[in-house]
Amino acid sequence: MAAVVALDIGGSGIRAARVQDGEIVRRTRLELIPGTAPAQAAETLRAALGSLEPSPTDGALGVAFPGFLDGAGRVLPGIYLPGFVGMDFLDTLGALLPERPIAVVPDVAAAASAEAAATGCTGRLLCVCLGTGANAALVADGAVVDLAAGCLGDAGHVVVDPEGPTCTCGGRGCLEATCSGRALARDGTPLGFVDAAAVCEAARAEDRRAAHLVERAGRALGRALASWSAMTFPDVVLVTGGLSLAGELLLTPARNEMRRVGPPEIVAGLDVQIGRCGADAALLGAAIEAHRAQQAKSTPGQEAVA
């Protein structure tokens, strides 16, 4: 099978990889400043792809990004990378990989595809991504469920605490405002932690203040899991993204809270674990979507949709 190229756009950088037979054979990363202007965001995106030195033998391109597209394929407002709003990935990247399909999917959908492939799950898999923000996607019968915007919509804004902090979406008490990299950084800064990674590292080192923040985030996650599970009936839940590095410090309070507030017949035996793909989940998922786009293009009567 021909190699494909994958891009994963995150809050602090763009990761690019060439993937063959499910394995990353080359990778690179370029930093991305959140407030980057549109022209610079586009240039950084092209530079990340160009740094892989795309080969004529490369197949399709898959792009995972933290947002949603409108009907014309342009990035909608609402993401925390304003420089990408309005961008058309086909126009921006098409010249670097001419005449090859480009598949663009929300990063949570890409991560869910990768985790489903890694686990071989044939049932219903709920994938929760906790990075700079928070979101969730469901895989059923081998495909990501497209309820809205290519996944379950913006599931990270499920309310877990009506009296909780104001969220960047304008709501109050969302999961993303309580259990995300942005939330841990906000709560950890007054305690001397520079970012969410520092909070998680300190919690693992048994710093009580950091452990309290992670535990509180875990309880919020448990409430979200209770709500999502009542709607989607998953067989397994996998947690991915940067916050998953907190491991059981996050998952134990999440499981306990999920079982405390959720419907017992649904959540009592629900398996909640850390995902298997680690930080590469969205990148590998973008490669899977690229392969699908390539196969659709090569199948008579079908066309890949970007």
C-alpha positions in Angstrom: 0.0 0.0 0.0 1.3 3.4 -0.9 2.5 5.7 1.9 0.2 8.6 2.8 0.9 11.9 4.4 -0.8 13.1 7.6 -1.0 16.4 9.4 -2.3 17.0 13.0 -2.9 20.6 13.8 -2.9 21.3 17.6 -2.9 24.2 19.9 0.8 24.7 20.0 2.1 23.1 16.8 1.6 21.2 13.6 2.8 17.6 13.4 3.4 16.0 10.1 4.2 12.4 9.2 4.5 9.9 6.4 2.7 6.7 7.3 3.0 3.4 5.6 1.2 0.2 6.6 0.0 1.9 9.8 3.5 2.8 10.9 5.0 6.3 11.0 8.2 6.2 8.9 9.0 9.9 9.0 7.8 12.7 11.2 8.3 16.4 11.9 6.8 19.2 14.0 6.6 22.9 13.6 5.6 25.3 16.4 2.4 27.3 16.0 1.6 30.5 18.0 -2.1 30.5 18.9 -2.6 34.1 17.7 -0.9 33.6 14.4 -2.3 35.6 11.5 -4.1 33.7 8.6 -1.2 34.2 6.2 1.4 32.9 8.6 -0.9 30.0 9.7 -1.2 28.9 6.0 2.6 29.3 5.5 3.3 27.2 8.6 0.9 24.5 7.4 2.6 24.4 4.0 6.0 24.3 5.7 5.1 21.4 7.9 3.9 19.4 4.8 6.9 20.5 2.8 9.4 19.4 5.5 8.4 15.8 4.7 9.6 16.3 1.2 6.4 14.8 -0.4 7.3 12.1 -2.9 5.5 11.5 -6.2 4.7 8.0 -4.8 2.9 9.4 -1.8 -0.8 8.9 -1.9 -3.5 11.0 -0.3 -3.2 13.6 2.5 -5.2 13.4 5.7 -5.6 16.5 8.0 -6.8 16.3 11.6 -7.6 19.7 13.1 -9.4 21.0 16.2 -12.5 22.5 14.6 -15.2 22.1 12.0 -15.8 22.9 8.3 -18.7 24.5 6.6 -20.4 23.1 3.5 -17.8 24.7 1.2 -14.9 23.1 3.1 -13.8 26.2 5.0 -12.9 26.3 8.7 -15.7 27.6 10.8 -15.2 30.1 13.7 -15.1 28.8 17.2 -11.7 27.1 17.2 -8.8 28.4 19.4 -6.6 29.0 16.4 -8.2 32.1 14.8 -5.6 32.1 12.0 -7.2 29.1 10.5 -10.8 30.4 10.4 -12.0 30.6 6.8 -9.1 28.5 5.5 -9.7 26.1 2.7 -7.3 23.2 3.1 -7.6 22.1 -0.5 -6.5 25.5 -1.7 -3.8 25.9 0.9 -2.2 22.5 0.4 -3.3 21.2 -2.9 -0.3 22.5 -4.9 2.1 20.5 -2.7 0.3 17.2 -3.4 -1.3 17.8 -6.8 -4.1 15.6 -8.1 -4.2 13.6 -4.8 -7.2 13.6 -2.6 -7.2 15.5 0.7 -9.3 14.2 3.6 -10.0 16.7 6.4 -11.6 15.6 9.6 -12.0 16.9 13.2 -9.1 15.7 15.3 -11.4 13.8 17.7 -12.8 11.8 14.8 -9.3 11.0 13.6 -8.2 9.9 17.0 -11.3 7.7 17.4 -10.6 6.0 14.0 -7.0 5.3 15.1 -8.0 3.9 18.5 -10.7 1.7 17.0 -8.1 0.3 14.6 -5.5 -0.2 17.3 -7.9 -2.1 19.7 -9.7 -4.0 17.0 -13.0 -3.0 18.7 -16.0 -4.3 16.7 -18.5 -2.8 19.1 -19.2 0.8 20.1 -16.1 2.7 21.2 -16.3 6.2 22.7 -13.1 8.1 22.3 -12.5 11.1 24.5 -9.8 13.6 23.6 -8.5 15.9 26.3 -5.9 18.2 24.9 -6.0 22.0 24.8 -9.7 21.5 24.6 -12.1 18.6 25.1 -14.3 16.6 22.8 -15.5 13.0 22.2 -16.4 10.8 19.2 -18.1 7.5 18.8 -17.1 4.6 16.5 -19.8 2.1 15.7 -19.7 -0.7 13.1 -16.1 0.4 12.2 -17.0 4.0 11.3 -17.1 7.3 13.2 -20.7 8.4 13.9 -21.4 11.7 12.2 -24.1 13.2 14.3 -22.9 16.8 13.6 -19.8 18.3 12.0 -18.1 14.9 11.3 -18.4 13.5 14.9 -20.7 14.0 17.9 -20.6 17.8 17.4 -18.8 19.8 20.1 -19.4 17.2 22.8 -16.8 18.8 25.1 -19.3 21.5 25.9 -21.6 19.2 27.8 -22.4 20.9 31.1 -20.8 19.1 34.1 -21.1 21.9 36.7 -23.8 24.6 36.2 -22.0 26.8 38.8 -18.6 26.1 37.3 -16.2 28.5 35.4 -17.2 30.3 32.3 -16.1 28.6 29.1 -14.5 30.1 26.0 -17.7 29.0 24.2 -19.6 31.5 26.3 -21.4 28.8 28.3 -20.7 28.0 32.0 -19.5 24.7 33.6 -18.7 22.9 30.3 -16.3 19.9 30.5 -13.8 21.9 28.5 -13.9 24.6 31.1 -13.1 22.1 33.8 -11.2 19.2 32.3 -8.8 20.3 29.5 -5.3 21.5 29.1 -6.6 25.1 29.1 -8.5 24.6 32.3 -5.6 22.9 34.2 -3.3 25.7 33.0 -5.7 28.3 34.2 -6.1 26.7 37.7 -2.5 25.7 38.0 -0.9 29.1 37.1 -1.7 30.7 40.4 -0.1 27.8 42.2 3.2 28.2 40.2 2.6 25.6 37.5 3.5 26.9 34.0 1.0 24.7 32.1 -1.2 21.6 32.2 1.7 19.3 31.6 3.5 20.7 34.6 0.3 20.1 36.7 0.1 16.5 35.6 3.8 15.9 36.2 3.6 17.4 39.7 0.5 15.2 40.4 2.4 12.1 39.4 5.2 13.3 41.8 2.5 13.4 44.6 2.2 17.1 44.8 -1.1 17.5 46.7 -2.1 20.8 45.1 -1.6 19.4 41.6 -3.2 16.1 42.5 -6.3 18.0 43.7 -6.6 19.8 40.4 -6.3 16.5 38.4 -8.8 14.8 40.7 -11.3 17.6 40.3 -10.9 17.4 36.5 -11.4 13.6 36.7 -14.7 14.1 38.5 -15.9 16.4 35.8 -14.9 13.9 33.2 -16.9 11.3 35.1 -20.0 13.4 34.9 -19.5 13.9 31.1 -19.0 10.1 30.7 -22.3 9.5 32.5 -24.2 11.8 30.1 -22.4 10.6 26.9 -22.9 6.9 27.9 -26.6 7.3 28.4 -26.9 8.7 24.9 -24.4 6.4 23.0 -24.3 3.1 25.0 -20.6 2.5 24.4 -18.9 -0.9 25.0 -15.6 0.7 25.9 -14.3 4.3 26.6 -10.8 5.3 25.7 -9.3 8.6 26.8 -6.6 10.2 24.7 -4.8 13.5 24.4 -2.3 15.3 26.6 -4.3 15.0 29.8 -4.3 11.2 29.5 -0.7 11.3 30.7 -2.2 11.8 34.1 -3.3 8.1 33.9 -5.1 6.7 36.9 -4.9 10.0 38.8 -7.5 11.2 36.2 -9.3 8.0 35.4 -10.0 6.7 39.0 -12.0 9.7 40.1 -13.6 9.8 36.6 -14.8 6.1 36.9 -16.0 6.7 40.5 -18.0 9.8 39.6 -19.4 8.2 36.5 -20.7 5.3 38.5 -22.0 7.6 41.3 -24.2 9.8 39.0 -24.7 7.6 35.9 -27.5 5.1 35.2 -26.2 1.9 36.8 -27.5 -0.4 34.0 -25.3 1.5 31.5 -22.2 2.5 33.4 -21.7 -0.1 36.1 -19.5 -2.3 34.1 -18.3 0.2 31.5 -14.6 -0.1 30.8 -12.7 3.2 30.9 -9.1 3.1 29.9 -6.2 5.2 28.4 -6.0 5.0 24.7 -3.3 2.9 23.0 -2.1 5.4 20.4 -0.9 8.1 22.8 0.0 11.4 21.3 -0.1 10.0 17.8 -3.8 9.1 17.8 -5.0 12.0 15.7 -2.0 11.7 13.3 -2.6 8.0 12.7 -6.3 8.6 12.3 -5.6 11.3 9.7 -3.5 8.7 7.8 -6.5 6.2 8.0 -8.8 8.9 6.5 -6.2 9.5 3.8 -6.1 5.8 2.9 -9.9 5.8 2.7 -9.9 8.8 0.4 -7.3 7.2 -1.8 -9.4 4.0 -2.0 -12.5 6.0 -2.8 -10.7 7.8 -5.6 -9.4 4.5 -7.1 -12.8 2.8 -7.0 -14.9 3.4 -10.2 -18.0 5.5 -9.5 -16.7 6.9 -6.2 -14.9 10.1 -5.4 -13.2 11.1 -2.2 -14.8 14.0 -0.3 -12.5 16.5 1.4 
